[in-house]
């Protein structure tokens, strides 16, 4: 079954980018402009239309492992399916900015660890975009004066350089847990500048993808759309 671009999807007037999902396999959709705009509750750092994705298995679990640390402490990022997953470019264009050097920190699912982590948000913002985005790659799509940033990448996994041409579907890095991230995932956003501190977010629609809602055994095909929150998606 197909959902076209006007069915069950929010479209916004003005500049936008159309690309493909930057991964293979099944990923759970977190914050998305299909649910609200700004998707992350703020326009700061150009995140107004940003989307979060977390890799899952066939049972839609983000990790196969739980322990006392899941409830009471922090956990190694390596136990999550997303950590180390290869990522591919959503568009063809040019790599215009690369940042590496931020550590992949411990993951947090416990409310006992999430609360103090969230209380440190203001301090991370004061430290600047790198403390929030972690390791990242910014791509300028062909024939568009706009940019796509993919952030929270795994330390030392980036294989592209600034100024390098990149093709849609080309591998460029792995998913990590760097920056402002409570468990391994990727955050992708389109924006009108490469300066996180002075940019506006713009819509990034995905050309065609499969989407499963809770309780659905068969996916629907979405075309030129934002993925819906709390659904699982994969490339067509």
PABADREN-704787 format. One record per residue: residue number from 1; residue in one letter; x, y, z of N, C-alpha, C in turn. Coordinates in steps of 0.05 Angstrom, whole numbers. Example, Ala and Ser with C-alpha at 12.3 -4.5 7.8 and 13.67 -1.06 7.14 Angstrom:
residues 2
k,r,nc1,nc2,nc3,cac1,cac2,cac3,cc1,cc2,cc3
1,A,264,-114,156,246,-90,156,264,-66,156
2,S,257,-45,142,273,-21,143,258,1,157
//
This chain:
residues 236
k,r,nc1,nc2,nc3,cac1,cac2,cac3,cc1,cc2,cc3
1,X,17,-24,0,0,0,0,18,25,0
2,X,9,45,-14,25,70,-16,11,92,-2
3,X,26,109,12,17,135,22,32,155,6
4,X,17,172,-8,31,193,-24,38,217,-7
5,X,50,237,-19,61,259,-4,40,276,10
6,X,15,273,3,-6,288,17,-22,272,36
7,X,-15,247,39,-30,229,56,-15,223,82
8,X,-26,233,104,-14,227,130,13,240,134
9,X,20,261,119,46,274,122,43,304,123
10,X,59,317,138,59,346,139,79,357,120
11,X,70,375,103,88,388,84,89,418,90
12,X,112,429,86,117,457,94,126,473,69
13,X,115,497,66,123,513,43,151,524,47
14,X,164,531,25,191,541,27,212,521,18
15,X,238,528,21,260,510,13,259,484,27
16,X,267,463,14,268,436,26,287,419,10
17,X,293,396,21,311,376,8,296,349,7
18,X,300,335,-14,290,307,-16,314,288,-18
19,X,316,269,-1,338,250,-1,328,222,6
20,X,347,204,10,340,177,18,348,172,47
21,X,337,151,59,345,144,86,375,138,87
22,X,389,147,108,418,145,109,428,119,121
23,X,414,97,118,421,72,130,407,49,116
24,X,415,25,123,400,1,115,388,-12,140
25,X,370,-31,136,358,-44,159,335,-28,171
26,X,327,-37,195,303,-26,209,312,-6,230
27,X,299,17,230,305,38,250,279,50,261
28,X,279,54,287,256,67,300,258,97,298
29,X,236,110,292,235,139,290,229,151,317
30,X,246,170,325,242,185,349,229,212,343
31,X,243,234,350,232,260,344,231,265,314
32,X,209,276,305,204,280,277,185,304,272
33,X,189,319,251,170,341,245,143,331,237
34,X,140,305,232,113,294,227,95,297,252
35,X,108,298,275,93,300,300,90,329,309
36,X,112,344,308,111,372,316,133,388,303
37,X,130,414,300,151,431,290,153,455,310
38,X,176,460,321,202,446,317,202,418,329
39,X,214,400,315,213,372,323,226,366,350
40,X,246,382,357,260,377,382,253,398,403
41,X,232,413,398,222,433,417,237,459,416
42,X,256,463,397,271,487,395,281,490,366
43,X,287,515,359,300,520,333,330,523,336
44,X,340,522,360,369,525,365,385,505,349
45,X,408,514,339,426,496,324,414,485,298
46,X,392,497,289,380,488,264,365,462,266
47,X,355,454,289,343,428,293,312,428,289
48,X,302,450,278,273,452,275,259,429,261
49,X,272,418,240,260,396,225,277,370,227
50,X,292,368,248,310,345,251,295,320,258
51,X,307,297,251,295,271,256,315,253,269
52,X,306,238,289,323,218,303,316,190,295
53,X,336,173,291,332,145,284,349,127,302
54,X,336,105,311,350,86,329,347,58,316
55,X,369,44,312,368,18,299,354,-2,318
56,X,338,-20,306,324,-41,321,326,-67,307
57,X,320,-89,322,319,-115,310,291,-122,300
58,X,287,-147,292,260,-155,281,238,-153,302
59,X,246,-153,328,226,-149,349,224,-120,358
60,X,237,-103,343,237,-74,348,250,-66,375
61,X,270,-82,383,285,-76,407,310,-61,399
62,X,317,-41,415,342,-26,410,367,-40,420
63,X,363,-60,437,386,-76,448,375,-103,456
64,X,392,-123,453,385,-150,461,391,-155,490
65,X,404,-136,503,415,-141,530,403,-121,550
66,X,395,-132,573,387,-116,596,400,-127,620
67,X,404,-111,640,417,-119,665,409,-99,687
68,X,421,-103,710,415,-84,732,422,-55,724
69,X,442,-53,706,450,-26,697,429,-12,681
70,X,411,-28,668,389,-16,652,371,0,670
71,X,367,-9,695,349,4,714,363,24,732
72,X,389,18,738,402,34,759,426,50,750
73,X,437,44,727,462,57,719,464,62,689
74,X,488,68,681,493,72,652,503,46,640
75,X,502,45,613,508,20,599,528,26,576
76,X,543,5,568,561,8,546,546,13,520
77,X,555,32,504,541,36,478,542,12,460
78,X,562,-5,463,565,-28,446,542,-48,447
79,X,526,-48,468,504,-67,470,480,-59,454
80,X,480,-35,442,458,-26,426,462,-31,397
81,X,441,-39,383,443,-46,355,453,-23,338
82,X,446,1,345,454,24,329,484,29,329
83,X,497,22,351,525,30,354,543,16,333
84,X,557,31,317,575,20,297,561,14,271
85,X,534,18,269,520,13,244,531,32,222
86,X,535,21,198,545,38,176,523,57,166
87,X,531,81,159,513,102,149,521,109,121
88,X,501,117,105,506,124,77,494,152,72
89,X,505,165,52,496,192,46,468,192,35
90,X,451,210,45,423,212,35,421,226,8
91,X,442,239,-1,442,254,-26,469,253,-39
92,X,470,260,-64,495,265,-78,503,294,-75
93,X,528,299,-70,537,327,-66,566,328,-58
94,X,572,347,-40,600,351,-31,601,352,-1
95,X,621,339,10,625,341,39,638,368,45
96,X,624,384,62,634,411,66,644,415,95
97,X,638,397,113,648,400,140,649,373,154
98,X,670,367,168,674,343,183,684,349,211
99,X,673,337,231,684,340,258,687,313,271
100,X,711,307,281,717,282,294,732,289,320
101,X,731,271,340,746,276,364,730,275,389
102,X,703,273,387,686,272,411,682,242,419
103,X,684,236,445,683,208,454,654,198,452
104,X,652,171,449,626,158,451,623,151,481
105,X,603,164,493,600,160,522,581,138,529
106,X,578,132,554,560,112,564,531,118,556
107,X,515,98,552,486,101,545,470,102,571
108,X,446,113,569,429,116,593,400,110,586
109,X,389,89,599,361,84,597,346,87,624
110,X,362,87,645,351,89,672,343,118,679
111,X,320,122,691,311,149,699,331,160,719
112,X,344,143,734,364,152,754,388,165,741
113,X,394,157,716,417,169,701,407,190,681
114,X,383,187,672,373,207,652,368,234,665
115,X,358,235,689,352,261,702,378,278,705
116,X,399,267,718,423,284,720,435,290,693
117,X,433,272,673,443,278,647,428,302,635
118,X,402,302,637,386,325,626,392,351,640
119,X,399,349,666,405,373,681,432,385,671
120,X,448,370,657,473,380,646,470,391,618
121,X,445,393,607,440,402,580,450,430,576
122,X,444,448,595,452,476,592,482,479,590
123,X,496,463,605,526,464,604,536,455,577
124,X,524,434,566,533,425,539,527,446,518
125,X,505,460,520,498,481,501,519,504,503
126,X,526,511,527,546,532,531,573,525,519
127,X,579,499,518,605,490,507,605,492,477
128,X,582,495,464,581,499,435,571,475,420
129,X,568,477,393,555,457,377,568,429,378
130,X,595,428,381,608,402,381,600,386,405
131,X,595,399,428,587,385,452,559,374,449
132,X,543,386,432,515,377,427,514,357,404
133,X,527,364,382,526,346,358,545,323,360
134,X,566,325,375,586,304,375,601,304,349
135,X,609,281,340,622,278,314,601,280,292
136,X,608,294,270,588,299,250,600,302,222
137,X,583,299,202,589,305,174,567,323,163
138,X,575,344,149,556,361,135,560,359,105
139,X,538,355,91,539,351,62,522,372,48
140,X,533,384,27,519,403,10,508,387,-14
141,X,481,384,-16,470,370,-39,476,384,-65
142,X,478,369,-87,481,381,-113,456,399,-119
143,X,462,422,-132,441,439,-142,422,450,-120
144,X,433,454,-96,417,466,-75,435,481,-56
145,X,427,505,-49,442,522,-30,434,516,-2
146,X,433,490,5,425,480,31,445,458,40
147,X,441,448,64,460,430,75,446,409,92
148,X,459,385,94,449,364,111,470,356,131
149,X,463,355,156,482,347,177,473,320,189
150,X,491,302,192,486,276,206,505,276,230
151,X,494,274,254,510,278,278,508,254,297
152,X,524,255,319,526,233,339,541,209,327
153,X,560,214,309,575,193,296,596,180,314
154,X,603,156,308,623,141,324,650,153,320
155,X,664,156,342,691,167,342,709,152,322
156,X,724,167,306,743,156,287,731,138,265
157,X,705,139,261,693,123,240,689,138,214
158,X,693,164,213,687,180,189,709,174,168
159,X,700,167,144,719,160,123,719,180,100
160,X,705,202,103,705,223,82,719,248,92
161,X,727,265,74,741,289,80,727,314,69
162,X,732,337,81,721,362,71,730,366,42
163,X,711,375,25,717,380,-3,713,356,-21
164,X,708,333,-9,704,308,-25,676,306,-36
165,X,674,298,-62,648,291,-73,638,265,-61
166,X,611,264,-58,599,240,-46,574,234,-62
167,X,569,208,-65,545,199,-80,524,189,-61
168,X,499,192,-69,477,181,-53,481,151,-49
169,X,479,142,-24,483,114,-18,512,107,-11
170,X,530,126,-12,558,121,-7,563,120,23
171,X,577,100,33,584,98,61,603,121,69
172,X,597,133,93,614,155,102,622,153,131
173,X,608,138,148,614,137,177,596,116,190
174,X,600,112,216,583,95,232,567,111,253
175,X,545,100,260,529,111,282,544,108,308
176,X,543,129,324,557,128,350,539,138,373
177,X,553,147,394,538,158,417,554,182,427
178,X,562,199,409,577,223,416,558,247,418
179,X,567,267,433,551,291,436,527,287,455
180,X,505,301,450,482,301,467,464,277,459
181,X,472,254,469,458,229,461,456,211,485
182,X,432,201,491,428,184,514,432,154,507
183,X,428,147,481,436,121,472,442,123,442
184,X,458,104,431,466,107,403,443,111,384
185,X,445,131,368,425,138,348,437,158,329
186,X,424,163,307,432,186,290,411,207,290
187,X,420,231,287,404,255,285,411,268,258
188,X,391,271,241,396,283,215,379,308,211
189,X,390,329,200,376,353,196,385,367,171
190,X,367,382,158,374,399,136,373,428,147
191,X,390,445,135,392,473,145,403,491,123
192,X,402,517,129,409,536,108,438,547,111
193,X,453,537,130,480,545,135,496,523,148
194,X,522,523,145,538,503,158,545,511,187
195,X,538,535,195,544,545,222,521,538,240
196,X,525,517,257,504,508,275,493,531,293
197,X,511,550,299,503,571,318,486,593,304
198,X,485,592,277,471,613,263,459,601,238
199,X,440,583,241,427,570,219,398,566,225
200,X,382,562,204,354,556,206,349,528,194
201,X,334,512,208,327,486,197,308,488,174
202,X,310,469,155,292,467,133,282,438,130
203,X,259,433,118,249,406,116,267,387,100
204,X,270,363,109,283,341,95,263,319,92
205,X,254,315,67,235,293,62,250,269,50
206,X,240,245,56,252,221,46,236,211,22
207,X,250,205,1,239,200,-26,219,176,-25
208,X,228,154,-14,211,130,-14,222,111,8
209,X,204,101,25,213,84,47,189,67,56
210,X,196,45,70,176,28,82,172,37,111
211,X,147,36,120,141,45,148,121,26,161
212,X,129,16,184,111,-1,200,101,15,224
213,X,75,16,228,64,27,253,61,4,273
214,X,57,11,298,55,-10,319,31,-28,312
215,X,37,-54,314,16,-74,309,13,-82,280
216,X,27,-68,262,25,-75,234,46,-95,226
217,X,37,-117,212,56,-137,203,68,-130,176
218,X,53,-114,160,61,-107,133,66,-77,132
219,X,88,-68,120,93,-39,119,77,-25,97
220,X,74,1,100,64,18,79,88,32,66
221,X,85,37,41,106,52,27,99,82,28
222,X,118,97,39,115,126,41,132,139,19
223,X,121,160,8,135,174,-14,136,204,-8
224,X,161,215,-10,166,244,-5,152,253,21
225,X,161,242,43,148,246,68,168,247,91
226,X,158,259,114,172,255,139,162,228,151
227,X,179,213,163,169,188,176,154,196,201
228,X,134,180,208,118,185,232,132,176,257
229,X,126,189,279,139,183,305,130,155,314
230,X,149,142,328,144,116,340,137,95,320
231,X,146,98,295,143,77,275,171,66,269
232,X,172,44,255,197,32,245,198,36,215
233,X,222,44,205,225,49,177,249,34,166
234,X,249,30,140,272,19,126,271,29,97
235,X,295,30,84,295,38,56,280,19,39
236,X,269,29,17,256,12,-3,278,-1,-20
//
